[in-house]
Amino acid sequence: MKLLLLMNPSSCGGSGKKLWNRLFSALDEKGLEYQKHILSNIEEAYELARTASGVHIIAAVGGDGTINAVASGVLENPDPGIKFAVLYTGTSPDFCRFHDIPTEPEKAVELLSVGLSREIPVLRANGKPFFCSCNPGMGAEVAAGANKLRPLFGDWFGTLLSLCKALLRNRKWDFQLNGTETLSRCNHLLFTRMPYIAGGIKIELPDLKDDEYVLWYLQDLSRFGWLKILPKLYHGGAGGTLKIVKGTTLLECQKDCPLEFDGDPHGELPLKIDFSPRKLKLICEKKDKS
């Protein structure tokens, strides 16, 4: 089993590198054959994963941005048999939590060495895969602030500070859904297949089929209304409107509206949500259903 490690030295504000020696020791102890590449930028992660050959597993060593870039590259690699693994060194392990991937280096390497995988459906935003959630409007503002604050205050508190700042602004957005439905005065809206959004924030989701995803939004909340609902955002009880969706969704907005997914900015609306034509072979605790 040949393994390629794509390693982001900037993860967790640079402190993620402290885990590297533990990862190398665990890999050596398991006798795994691996190559490592220290990334100079996130675009390089995507390109190396897309063009890699002669390897069985490509592992993202970093946080959400690294996961997104490497997994996106794996989805476009000519070899459909390549598996994707995560050796997490980031700040907000929502992807790992949902897919039962340990964040402890030794346990993550143990899982990788077993090699069990399952195929997971992958959503796309304007043709680009995302693996956690896609957030227009306030979600993009929170993500931008949290990226600056997490290295200083940690994942949970850094996200909370950024969220509070966005709540004080309390901007509202009028969205057009598929050109026929208006979602007016939305405080927050997102697309996802997993309940964990960012930094401990989560929503309650039903079991979804592989061809389903969720549109979830909150409307017309005042600042006082946010104070009432804020604690519920960390316990999955925020309410809001939840729609189970299949196929392609188009989202537009009359005013400039920023967009983010997997913790990083990705331009502005309009937004097209659909599924990647290829599933991702993910190394995780849950065995393949086949």
C-alpha positions in Angstrom: 0.0 0.0 0.0 1.6 3.2 -1.2 0.6 6.4 0.6 1.0 10.1 -0.5 0.9 12.7 2.3 0.0 16.2 1.2 1.0 18.4 4.2 -0.1 21.9 4.9 2.4 23.7 7.1 -0.1 26.6 7.6 -2.9 24.6 9.2 -4.1 25.8 12.6 -2.0 29.0 12.1 1.1 26.9 11.7 0.8 25.0 15.0 -0.5 21.9 13.2 3.1 21.1 12.3 3.6 20.1 16.0 1.7 16.9 15.2 3.9 15.9 12.2 6.5 13.9 14.2 3.8 11.9 15.9 2.3 11.1 12.5 5.6 10.0 11.0 6.4 7.9 14.1 3.0 6.2 13.9 3.4 5.5 10.1 6.9 4.1 10.6 5.7 1.9 13.4 3.0 0.5 11.1 5.6 -0.1 8.4 3.7 1.9 5.9 5.3 3.1 2.7 4.7 6.8 2.2 5.9 9.8 0.4 5.4 13.3 1.9 5.1 16.6 0.2 5.0 19.9 2.1 2.7 22.2 0.3 3.6 25.8 -0.7 0.0 26.8 -1.3 -3.5 25.2 -1.2 -3.7 25.2 -5.0 -0.7 22.8 -5.1 -2.6 20.3 -2.9 -5.4 20.1 -5.5 -3.0 19.8 -8.5 -0.8 17.1 -6.8 -3.9 15.0 -5.8 -5.3 15.4 -9.3 -2.2 14.2 -11.1 -0.7 11.6 -8.6 -0.1 8.1 -9.9 1.2 4.9 -8.5 -0.4 5.5 -5.1 -3.2 3.7 -3.4 -4.2 6.4 -0.8 -3.7 10.2 -0.8 -4.0 11.8 2.6 -4.7 15.4 3.5 -2.6 16.5 6.4 -4.2 19.8 7.5 -7.6 21.3 8.1 -10.8 21.9 6.2 -9.2 23.8 3.4 -6.6 21.1 2.9 -9.3 18.4 3.0 -11.3 20.3 0.3 -8.3 20.8 -2.0 -6.9 17.3 -1.8 -10.3 15.5 -2.0 -11.3 17.7 -5.0 -8.1 16.6 -6.7 -8.7 12.9 -5.9 -12.2 13.2 -7.5 -10.6 14.3 -10.7 -7.6 11.9 -10.7 -7.7 9.5 -13.7 -7.4 6.5 -11.3 -10.9 5.9 -9.8 -9.4 3.4 -7.3 -7.5 5.9 -5.3 -8.7 6.3 -1.7 -8.8 9.5 0.3 -7.7 9.8 3.9 -7.4 12.6 6.5 -4.7 13.0 9.1 -6.2 16.0 10.8 -4.0 19.0 12.0 -6.6 21.8 11.7 -8.9 23.7 14.0 -12.5 22.6 13.3 -12.8 18.8 12.7 -16.4 18.7 11.6 -15.6 16.5 8.6 -13.8 14.0 10.8 -16.5 14.1 13.4 -19.2 13.3 10.9 -17.3 10.5 9.2 -15.9 8.9 12.3 -12.3 9.8 11.5 -10.1 10.1 14.6 -8.1 13.3 15.1 -5.6 11.7 17.4 -2.6 11.1 15.2 -1.9 7.5 16.3 -5.6 6.5 16.0 -5.9 8.1 12.6 -2.9 6.2 11.3 -4.3 3.0 12.8 -7.5 3.6 10.8 -5.5 4.4 7.6 -3.4 1.2 8.0 -6.6 -0.9 8.0 -7.7 0.7 4.8 -11.4 0.3 5.1 -13.4 2.8 3.0 -16.8 3.7 1.8 -18.0 5.8 -1.1 -19.6 9.1 -0.1 -21.6 11.4 -2.3 -20.1 14.8 -2.8 -21.9 18.1 -3.3 -20.6 20.9 -5.6 -21.0 24.7 -5.4 -20.7 26.3 -8.8 -18.9 23.2 -10.0 -16.5 23.0 -7.1 -16.8 20.1 -4.6 -17.4 20.9 -1.0 -17.4 18.4 1.9 -19.0 20.2 4.9 -21.4 23.0 4.2 -21.9 25.9 1.7 -23.0 29.2 3.3 -24.0 32.3 1.4 -24.5 35.6 3.2 -23.9 35.6 7.0 -22.2 32.3 6.9 -19.5 33.7 4.7 -19.0 36.7 7.0 -18.7 34.4 10.0 -16.2 32.1 8.3 -14.0 35.0 7.2 -13.8 36.3 10.8 -13.4 32.9 12.3 -10.4 32.1 10.1 -8.6 35.1 11.7 -9.7 34.5 15.3 -9.3 30.7 15.6 -5.5 30.7 15.8 -5.7 33.2 18.6 -8.7 31.9 20.6 -9.3 28.3 19.5 -11.9 26.8 17.3 -15.0 27.1 19.5 -14.4 30.5 21.0 -13.0 32.0 17.8 -16.1 31.0 15.9 -18.3 32.3 18.6 -16.7 35.7 18.6 -17.0 35.9 14.8 -20.6 34.8 15.0 -21.5 37.4 17.6 -19.9 40.1 15.5 -22.1 39.0 12.5 -25.2 38.9 14.7 -24.6 42.5 15.8 -24.7 43.5 12.1 -27.7 41.3 11.6 -27.9 41.6 7.8 -30.8 40.0 6.1 -30.9 38.6 2.5 -33.7 38.1 0.0 -32.9 35.0 -2.0 -34.5 33.6 -5.2 -34.7 29.8 -5.2 -34.7 28.2 -8.7 -36.1 31.4 -10.2 -39.6 30.7 -8.8 -39.5 31.0 -5.0 -38.4 33.9 -2.8 -36.8 33.3 0.6 -37.2 36.8 2.1 -35.3 38.3 5.0 -33.0 35.4 5.6 -30.6 35.8 8.5 -28.8 32.6 7.6 -29.0 29.9 4.8 -26.9 26.9 4.0 -26.6 23.7 2.0 -25.2 20.5 3.5 -25.3 16.8 4.0 -23.9 16.8 7.6 -25.2 18.4 10.8 -21.9 20.0 11.9 -21.5 23.5 10.5 -18.5 25.1 12.1 -16.8 25.5 15.5 -19.5 23.5 17.4 -22.5 24.9 15.6 -24.8 22.2 14.4 -28.4 21.5 13.1 -30.6 18.5 13.4 -30.7 16.5 10.2 -32.8 13.5 9.2 -31.1 10.4 7.6 -30.4 11.3 4.0 -30.3 9.1 1.0 -27.2 9.4 -1.2 -29.1 11.6 -3.8 -30.4 14.0 -1.1 -29.1 17.1 0.6 -30.5 19.8 2.8 -31.4 23.5 2.4 -31.7 25.1 5.9 -32.4 28.7 6.7 -33.5 31.2 9.4 -35.7 34.1 8.6 -36.5 37.6 10.1 -34.7 37.3 13.4 -34.1 40.4 15.4 -31.0 40.8 17.5 -33.1 39.8 20.5 -34.3 36.8 18.6 -30.7 35.8 18.0 -29.9 36.0 21.7 -32.7 33.5 22.3 -31.6 31.1 19.5 -27.8 31.4 19.9 -27.4 28.7 22.6 -29.6 26.4 20.5 -27.2 26.6 17.6 -24.6 24.7 19.7 -27.1 21.9 20.6 -28.8 21.4 17.3 -32.1 22.9 18.4 -32.2 26.2 16.5 -35.3 25.4 14.5 -35.5 27.2 11.2 -36.8 25.8 8.0 -35.3 22.6 6.6 -36.0 21.2 3.1 -34.7 17.9 1.8 -33.6 18.5 -1.8 -32.7 16.4 -4.8 -31.1 17.4 -8.1 -29.8 20.9 -8.9 -30.6 24.0 -6.9 -30.1 27.5 -8.2 -29.8 30.4 -5.7 -29.7 34.1 -6.6 -29.7 37.4 -4.7 -30.4 40.9 -6.0 -27.6 42.5 -3.9 -24.0 41.4 -3.5 -23.8 38.3 -1.4 -20.5 36.6 -0.4 -20.2 32.8 -0.5 -18.1 30.3 1.4 -17.8 26.6 1.7 -15.5 24.4 3.9 -14.4 27.5 5.8 -13.0 29.5 2.9 -14.4 32.3 0.7 -15.4 31.4 -2.9 -16.7 34.5 -4.5 -20.3 35.6 -4.6 -23.8 34.5 -5.7 -25.4 33.3 -8.0 -24.9 29.7 -6.7 -25.6 26.4 -8.3 -25.7 23.3 -6.1 -25.5 19.8 -7.5 -23.7 16.5 -7.0 -20.3 15.5 -8.3 -20.7 12.7 -10.9 -18.1 10.7 -8.9 -18.2 9.5 -5.3 -15.2 9.8 -3.0 -13.6 6.6 -1.6 -13.1 7.8 2.0 -11.0 6.0 4.6 -13.3 6.1 7.6 -14.7 4.0 10.5 -17.9 3.3 8.6 -17.5 0.4 6.3 -18.6 0.5 2.6 -22.2 -0.5 2.3 -21.5 -2.7 -0.7 
